[in-house]
Amino acid sequence: MSSTNTPPSKSRLLGHDILLITVMAVLAGCGLIYEYLLSHYAGRVLGSVESAIYAMIGTMIVAMGLGAFLARWFKDAFTAFAWLESIIALVGMGCILAIAGVIAVSYSLPHLFSSIFNLPPDVVLNGYVFQKLQEWSRFLPYVFGLILGLFIGMEIPLIARIRQHVYGRFLENNAGTIYGADYIGAGIGAAIWVSIMLSMPIMQAAAWTALFNIIAGLAFLWRYHAHVRFAKALLVCHIVLLALFGFILVFGSSWMNNLSNVLYKDKVIYSQATKYQHVVLTERLSKNQPQPITDLYLNGRLQFSSIDEQIYHSMLVYPAMLASNRHDRVLIIGGGDGLALRDVLKWPVSEVTLIDLDAQLLNLFGHKDGDFTPPEHINKRLLQLNNKSMQDSRANIIVGDAFLEVEKLLDQSKQFDTILIDLPDPNHPDLNKMYSDYFYNHVRQLLAPDGAMAVQSTSPYHAKKAFLSIAKTVKAAGFEYVEQYQQNIPSFGQWGWTIATKMGQSASGRINDATAMPVPSRWISKEYLLASFVFPNHYFEQVKSIEVNRLGSGQLYDYYRTAWQIESELYKN
């Protein structure tokens, strides 16, 4: 091409441009999806979505910059680019599986040694070697992110050189054209990730991304094989990658499930990545329990254990219901497992509205709406646990973002006698808005004047500042009386809630004035509830220094993250 004295025709150059720019766009989209895949996996499995995303973005951006510098070392741009794409496809397709394997080994070794040496079940091996191995395994996503970033960063300089070689001259707007294709391709990749791949099993998402990487590499190899050294070897490499793609597509998800299950101490009976979170159910047998004990994990964090969830849900539901003068209309925000709904339906209610974002989670617990159908044995177990609360005629299930749905309810002039907020802990920046003064102010407007609102408020012992901030934020939202209470839950430790009323009397005052318990309970009595409002001496001394969680401030998330980082250090042994 450029080695001849005859310049290429415009139509021929157009053909080259279409191919090169398309390849660049496809590879940019693949690169961005690889970045999301690694961040997503690191967050879901290692338990820190927000930190993983920020760290991965930073790591890959720096690595891509270094890769752009390193690209100048390759004299033959055609050969370097062709081999580069096969390497990226291989690393991108296999990195998730490799990380999962190493993590699984690091967590299974203590159990293996315990069985070899016949150690008692209450002895946990957490020595230096095991601890360091687990720590190192947690850095692997960033190691692979660094490697992928280096390779991806080489793509733009190499393809820019290839394009100038094709034209046989310096191209004034070459960088702009290549970067334009890169940005557009990355945008398309982001759209594909959000709309399609986010709800896929992670190994299938990795395999499909690699397939597009391979196809782009094959297209480049087909057109420029005359300029590529060892082209036949590279073709064989692509064929092997296609075979690997088939294997991972068929077996990858089951391999991943088996490896990820090692992270849970009990037998995993169900694992599913929804659009919003990774849902895991485990079971263990106990001679003291007639039924297997079922635990629910969301993104690796325990949400409930069937052995003691009744304590948690009784403490969430009963105080607010008892403090409300009427019980006709109840609103539950969160609570997609239907357990709080189950306890509310024991009261003489006319309608209970439940708002949750995750349709698949709702369907898992009995809400029949949508295409997702859980396995029959899992569905039977969970429906027995929540007493088919989702299917009760009084239940109105809304699938949507509660932040937006609450505004819709306000526009409809809705009002509720009791409001229960049963959201996950504020462990992610995205949840900050649901714990903000702005949101609580909207909820306050939905609450009847003689009603009560209760909020799940994390641990008053392990995350004290976060716990106090929630109450202070509720107060800032305009509630007249705001109190907090606590109870021990074996699966979680000491846990806390916030309860608020708009006028008249405080919740504890209303509970104290109650002459009878409207709904019988094996756990709850008036004295039991009133005792839960008692805290240690001087517990609330630092309230004045605690910040209100404003919309967009992230203050509560910072309190929560800092607290649990400290706790993990204090109690790691």
N, C-alpha and C positions, 0 to 999 in steps of 0.2 A: 504493500500500500504506500506508505510514506517513503519507501526506499526507491521508488521510481520517480522519474522526472515529471511524469504526467499527473497533474493533480486529480484527485478523485472527483467524480461528478457530484452535483448537488443531491441527486436522488440517492446515491450511494452513501454520502455523508449523512443524509437524513435517516437512512436505515441504521447506520452505526449509532447515531444519536438516540434513536428510539430504543434500541436495545440497551445501550449503556445507561441511559437515564432511567429506564424501567428497572434494570437490574439494581441500580443504586437505590431507587425508591423502595423496592422489595426488601433489600438488605437493611435499609434504615428501619423499616417497619419491623423486621425480624429482630434487629438489635434492641429496639425499644421494648418489644415483648419479652425478650430474654431478661432485660433489666427488671421488668415487672414480675416475671416469674420468680426470679431469685429473691426479690424483696418480699413478694407474697409468701413464698415458702418459708423464708426466714422468720417472717412475722407469725405465720400460722403455727409453725412447729416450735419455734424457740420462744414464742410468747411476747413479742414486742413489735407489733406491726409498724407503729409510728417510727421508732428508732431505726428499724431495719430499712424502711423506705428511704429515710433521709440519708442514712449512712451509705446505702447502696447507690443512690443517685450521685452522691459526692465521690464515692470510690470510682464509679464507672466514668464520670466526667473527667476526673484527673487521669485515669488510665487511658481514656481516649485521646487526651492531649499528649500523653507520652507516646502512644501508638502512632500519632501523626508525625512526631519527631523521628521515631524509629523507622518509618516507612522509607526514608531516604537511603537507608542501608541496602535496600534491594535494588540492584541494577536492572533486573529484568522485571518490569512491572506486570507484564502479562502472566508470567509463570507465578510470581508472588501472589497476585490477586487470585488466580485460579486455585492454588493450594490453600490460600487463606480461607476461602469460602467453605471448603470441605472441613477444615479444622474447626471453624466457628460452628458449623452444623453439628459436628461430633461433640464438641464441648457443650454447646447449648442443649443438645438432646440428652446427653448423659450426665450433666452436672447435678441435676436434682436427685437422680438415682444414686449417684456417688455420695452426695452429702447425706442422704437418708441412710445409706449403708454404714457410713462412718459413725453417724450419731447413734444408730441402733446398736452397733458394737460397743460404743463407749458406755451406753446405759445398761446393756445386758451383761457386761463383764462382772459387775458387783454381784448380780444374782447368780451367775455361773460359779464364782468363787464361793459364794455362800452355800450353794448346793454341794460343791466338791468337799468343803470342810465341815459340812453338816452344822452350820451355825443356826442359832435360834431365829425364828421368823421376825422377832422384834429387833434384831441386830442389823444395822444398815452399814454397809461398807462405804466409807466416804473418805478414804485416805488420800494422800497427796497424789498418787499416780492416777487414781480414778477421777479425782477432782480436776486435775490438769488435763486429762484426756477429754473430759466433757467440756472444759473451757475451750480447748483447741478446736474441738468439733464445731462449736458455735461460731467460730470465725471462718469456717469453710465457705459459706455463701459469699463472703466478701473476697476470699481468695479467688474463687471462680469468677466473681464479678470483676476483679482486677484483671484476670487473664482474658476474659471476654472483652473487656473494655480496651485492652491493649490491641487486640486483633481488630476489633471494630473500628478503632481510631485510625488504623492503617488504610481502611477502605477508600476514604475520600482522596487522600493524596495519590494513591495508586491509580484509581480510576480517572483522576484528573490528568495524570501523565499518559495514561492509555488513550484518552480522548485527544490529547495534543499530538500523540504519535499518529493517530488515525488521520488527523487533519494535516499533519506534516508541517505544522507551524505553531507559533505561539498564539494562544487564544485569549483575547483581552477579557472576555466575560466567562472564562472557563470555570473559575471558582464559584461565581454566582449561580451558574447553571447547575453545577454538581450539588452545591449546598441547598439550592431550591428543591431539587429532587429528594435530597436527604430529609429536609424538613417536612415536605408533603408526605413522603413515605412514613416518617415517624408519626405524623398525625393520623394517617390511615391505620397504622399499627396500634395506636392508642385506642382508636374507635373499635377496632376488631377485638382488642383485649376486653374493653368494657362491655361491649354488646354480646360477645360470643364466648370468648375464652375464660372469662372470669368465673363462669358457672361450670366449666369443664373440669374433669379430674386433671390435676396438675401435670401428670405425665403425658396425658393425651395432648394437652395444650403445648407442652414442650416438643412433642413429636411432630405435631402439625406445623409448628413454627419452623422446625428444622427441615421439614419437607419443602417448604417454600424456599428456604435457604439453598437446599440441594438443587431444586429446579432452576433457580437463578444461576447457580454455579454451572449446571449442565448447559444452560443456554449460552453462557459465556464461553464455555469450553467448546461447544459445537461451532460457534462463530469464529473463534480465534485460536483453534487448536494448532494451526500452523505456527503460531508465535509462542506456544507454550511448550517448554521442555518437559519430557516425561509425560506427555499427554495421555498415552495409553495407561500408564500406571495411575494417573489421576482419574481416568474413566472407570477403572476397576474400583478405585476408592469410592467413587460416587455410587457404584452399584452395591458395594458393601454397605454404604450408608443407607441406601434405600431398603436393603434387607433388614438392617438394624431398626429402621423406622417401622417396618411391619411388625417386628417382634415387640418393640416398645408399645406400639399402638394396641396390640392384642393383649400383652401380658403386663405392661408397665403399671397400670392402675392397681392390679392385685399385688405386684411386687411392692409398690409404694405403701399400700395398706398394711402389708405384713411388716414392713420395716418401721412404719410410723407407730404401729401398735405396741412396739417395744417401749415407747415412751410412757405408756400407761401401766400402772402396777397391776391392774385387773384385766381380765379377758375382754377384748374389744368385740362387741357383738354387732356394731353398726358404725359406719364411717361414711360421711357424705359432705362434700364441699358444695355449699349453696352459693348463691350470688354474693352473699354478704359475710359468710363465716363458715368455719369448718366444724361440723357437728359430729361428735363422737359419743357413743353410748357404751358403757362397760358394765360388766356384771361380776359379782363374786358370790360365792356360796358361804353361808354361815349356818352352823348347827343350831344356833339360837333363833334363826329366822325361817319361817315356813316357805318363803318365796326368795328367789335370788335378789340380792341388793343391786339396784340399777343406779348408775351415776351418769349424769349428763355433763359433757364438757363442750364449751364453745371456744374455739381458737386456743385450745389447750388449758383453759381455765375452768375449774369446777363450778357448775351452776347449781346443781342440787344432787343430793344423794337420797334415794328412796327411804333409807333407814331413819333419817331425821328431818326430811323436808317439811313434815307436818309442823315442826316447831317454828321454822322460818315463816311459813305461810300463815300460820295462826297469828303470829306476832305482827305480820304485815296487815292482815285483814281485820282481825277482831277489834283492836283498839279504835281504828277509824270508823268501823261500822257501829260500835257501841257509842262513840262520841257524836255520831250523827243522829239528829232527831227523827229523820225519815230515811227509808231505805228503798224507795221506789226505783230510782235510776242511779246506776253506779257506772263509773268510768274506770277502766284499767288501762294504763299506758305501759306497754311491754307485756311481760308475762305470757310469752308465746307458747309456753308449755301447758297452759290451761290449769295450773295447780291453784293459783290465786283465784281464778274464775271458779274452780270447783268449790272452794271454801265460801266465796261470796254467794253462790247459788244455794247454799244451805239457809240463807236468810230469806225473808219474805220480800223478794225483789220483783219488780215488774220487767225490767230490762237491764242488761249489763252490756255495755259497749267495750270491746277490747280492741286496742290498736297495736299492731306489731308490723315491723317492716318486712320480715322474712316469711314469704309465702310457703316455702318448703318446710321450714320449721313448724309452722302452723299446721300444715298438712300431715306432718309426722305425728303430731299430737291430736289428730282427729278432725281438723277443719277440712271439709271436702270441697275444695275449690281450686281448680287448676289441674294441670296435667300430671303433676308429680304424685306417684302412688308409692308409699313406703312398703317394705316387705310385710307380709301378713302377720308373722309372729312378733315382729317389732311393734307393729300397730296395735295388736291385741294387748301386749304388755303395757304400753303407754296409755291406752284407753282405760285399762283397769286402774292405772295409777291416778289419772285425773278424772275418773268416773264419767267419761264421755262428756265432759263439760262443754267442749266446743260444739257438740251436736244438740245441746239443750235449746229449746225453742225461745228461751229468754235471752240467749246469747246473740249479740250482734257483732260479728267479727269484721274489722276493717283492716285490710292489708295496705299499709302505706307508712310514710314517714310521719311519726307522731307530731313532729314540729310543725308540719304543714297541716296535718289533719285537725289539730287543735284549733288552728285559725279558721278552718272550714266550719268546725262546730260552733265557733263564736259567730261566724257570719250567719249561721242558721239559728242563732239565739238559743242554743241548747243550754240546759242547766242540769247539774247532777248533784245528788244528795251526798255522795261519797266518791272521792277520787283516790285511786291507788296507783302509785308510780313504781313499777317493778322492773327497772332497767338494769342492765349490767353495770358493774362498777365503772367509774369515770377513768378507765384505763386507756383511752384512746382520744386524741384531739377531736375526732368527729363526734364524740359523745358530749363534748363540752356544752354545746348549745342546749342539750336536754337537761342540763343542771344549771342553767343560767337564770339570772333574775328576770330576764325577758320572758323566758318560757314559763317560769313559775307565775309571773304576772298574768299571762294568758290563762293558765290553769286556774288561778284564783278567780278570774272572771267567769269561769265555767261552774264554779262551786256555789251551791246554794248558801244563803246567809247562815243557816243553821246546820251546815254540813261540816265535814272534816276531810282533810287530805293527809295521806301517809306516804312517805318516800323511803325507799330502800337507800341506806346512807353509808354503806361500807362498814369497816370495823372501827369502833371507837377506841380500841386498844392499839391495833397495828397501824392505823392511818388516822390518827387523832385530828390533825389539822384539816384533812379532807372532810372528816366527819363534822367538825365544827363549822367549816365553811359552808356546807350544805344548809345547815340551820340558819346561819347568818344570811345566806342568799335568799332563802325562803322568806325571812323577815323583811329583807330589803324589797321583796316583791309585793309587799303590802298586806301580808297576813298579820292580824292583830296579836294572836297568841301562837307562839312557836315553841315546841318542846321536843326533847329527844329522849329516847328510851333504848334499852339494850337487853340482850339475852344471849346466853351461851348456846351455840349450836355445835355439836361435836365435830361435824365435817368442816366447819369454817373457823371455829373458835368464837371469841366474843364478837357479837354482831350488833349493829345499831340501825335505828330508824328515826326519821323525823316526822312529827305530826303537827298539824297546824289547823287553826280555825279562824274565821274571818271576824267574828264578833261574838258578843255574849259572854261565854265562858271558855276557858282553856279546855283542851281535850281531857287532861287528867282530872279537872274539876267536874266535867260531865260524867266521866267514868265513876268518880267517887260518889256522885249523886244517884247513880243508877241503883234502883232497888231490886232489880232482878236481871238475870242473864237471859236475854231473849232467845238465844240459840245455845243449847247445851254443848259443852266442850269437855273433853277428857283432860285437856291441858289448862284451859283458861278459867280463871276465877277473877273476881274484882281485886282481891288482895294481891294475886299474882301479877296482874297488870300494873297496879299502882307501885309495886315493888320494883318493876323494871324501869321506872322513871328516876330511881335513885342512883346517883353516881358517887364515886369516891370524893372525899374532901378535896377542895381546890381544883377539881377537874376542869372547871370552866374559867380558870384564872386568866388564860391567855386568849380568851375570845376577842378582846379589844384589838389585839394585833393581827387577827385573822382577816384576810381580805374577802370581800364579796366576789363571787364568781360572775363576772360580767360576760355578756355575749361577745365572743371573740377574744377574750383575755387569756384563756387557757390556765387561769390561776388554779382551779381545782385539780386539773390534770397534773400540774406541777407538784402540788401538795401530795397527791396520790402516788405519783411516780417516785418522788423522793422518799416517801415513807416506806414503800415496799422495797426499795433498794437498800435502805438501812436495815429493814427487818430481815431481808435475805442474808445479809452479812452477819447479823446477830444470831440467827437461828440456823445457819447452814450446817452446823454440826449437831 
